[in-house]
């Protein structure tokens, strides 16, 4: 049975296989959490800000010693994935497949090490540490995980330095809607918000 190799298919470009499969890869997923320091409390209040995309991390190995050819001919295929395309003004979206594994993402970083050379200085062995960030189109993201909009009553913890007009802009897309927040929370002085306060975000029709 022929060994299946990892394939990388940039959209609009030719697919290519890596020379050697990695011994491992890692998928990293995290959230961004803000800390609001409140005077007098033993620990800050945590507030979820947003989820982050998954990242794929792996090392790709290249060796052309037996062929006595320049290994950079192969490594440039990976480095070229960082190039900005004229039509999209962004790097290409890549489909990465290995057996049942499938990851769609954009190359974020390459760290290359060239470790073996011919007598004339031609590199023939290299290791590229690559990081791909997952790409999910907006329609799919909203369909799979719809966000809570201003049509749903909710609460929000005030962070240090936040103003009511900027909160209104984030929640409703209109800083002028600070009045509905002030009225819903019976704020005597809307210009003064204290970090740690919990505000009702009312429904806006």
N, C-alpha and C positions, 0 to 999 in steps of 0.2 A: 504494500500500500504506500503510495507516494505521500511524503510528509507535507501536510498543509501548512502554508506559511501565512503570516499576517499580511493582509493586503490593505493598502491605503488608496482610496479613490477620491481625489479632489473633484468637486463639481466642475464640469466643463473642461477637465483635463484627463490625461491618460492615467489609468490605474497602474500601480506598481506594487511589487511584493518586496518585503524586507529580505535581506540575505539570510539572516538567522533569527529564529524566534526568540523572544526574551525568556528568561527563566522565571520571571514573575511580572505582574503589573498590579497597580493599586488604583482603586476608585475612591475619591475623597468627596464627601458631601458635608456642608456646614451651613449654619445660619449666622446672620449678623445680629448680635444682641447689644443693645445700648444700655449703659449703666448710668443711672441718674443718682448722683450723690446728694443725699438729704442730710442737712446738718442735724446732729443729735441721734441719728440712727446708726446702728452698729454695722450695717452693710448697705450697699446701694440697692435701689429698686431696679429690677431688670425689665426691659421692654423689648419685645420682638420688633425688629426693624424690617427685615426681609430675608428670604431664603436665598442661598447662593447656588450657582450651577455646580454640577458635579465636575470633577477634573479627573482625567486619566493620566497616570504617571507610569512611565516604563523606560527601560534602557534598550536601545537598538544597537546590535553589533554588526560590524561590517569588516570583512576580511577578503582582500584580493591578492594575498601574498603568492598563492600558487599560480595565479594568472599573470603576476608581475605587472599589474595595471594600477593606475591611480585610483585609490579608494574614494577620493572626493567626487568622482563621477557618480557614485552611488549616494554618498551623503548629501550631495547638492539637491537630490530629489526631495529630501526632507527639508533642508533649509529653504528651498523655493516655496514651501507651503506658507512661509511668513510673508511672502511678497504680496503687495496690494494690487488687486485686480482693477484695471481701468474701468470696467463696466459697473462694478459694485462698490468701488472705493474701499474695499475690505479684503482680508485674506480669504482664500477659498474655504468653503465648508467641506469637510472630509468625512467619508464613510470608512470606518476602520472595522475590519472583519477578521475573525479568527475562529473557525468552527462555528459554534453557536453564539459566540460573543460578537456583539455589534454595538458600536459607539459612534455617534455623529457629533463632530465637534470642530473647533477651529484651533489650529496650532498656536499656543500662547508663548512657548519658550523652548529653545534648544540649547543644550550645553554640550559641546562636542569636545572629545579628547582623542587626539591622534597619537597612537602609541607604538607603531612599528613603521620603519622606513627602509626603502632600498638604498643601496650605496650612493645613488645620485640624489637622494633626498625625497624621492617620490613616496608619499604616504600610502601604506597598504593595509593598515588596520586602524579601526576607529570605533569609539563608543559614543552614541548620542543619547543623552538623557532628555526626553521630550515630555512636555506637558500639553495636553489638549484640554480645552474647556468645552463643555457640552453645549451644543446648539439645539434649541427648541424654538420653533416658530411661534409667534405670539398667539395665533389662533388655537394651536394645540395646547399651549400652556393655559390659556383661559378656559378651554373646554375641560381639561383634566382637573384643574385646580382653580375654580372661579374665585376671584377675590371678593372680599366684602366691600360693598360700595356704600355711598352715603345714603342709600335707600334702606339701610338697616341700622337701627339704633344700636349704638355701642358706646364704650367708654375708652378714654385715652388718658394715659398718665403724662402730665406735663414734665418735660425735661428742662434742665437748667438753661436759661437764656431764650426759651421759646416765647413767642408773642402770639396773641390770639388771632391776628390777621394772617400770620404765616401758617398757623394750624388750619385756619379756614381754607387757605389756598391749597394745602396738601389734601384735606378731606373732601373739599367740594370743587376745587379748581377755581375758586373765586375768593380773594381775600376780603371782598366786601361782605361776605356772609358771616363775618365775625359776630354780627348782631344776633343771629339765631343761636349761636353757641352761648353768647352772654345771657340771652333771655332764658335758655333752657337750664342754665346753671345758676340763675339769680346772682350774677356777678355785679357787685356794687361798683367796682372799678375794673372794667375789662382790660385796662392798660397794665394792670399789675397781676401777674400770674406767679404762683409759687411752685417751685419744683417739687414734684411728688403729689400735687393735687390731681384728683381724678375728675375729668370732665366728661359730661354726657355729650356725645355727638348726635344731635337730633336728626330725625328724618327730614329731608328737604325735597319737596315735590316740585 
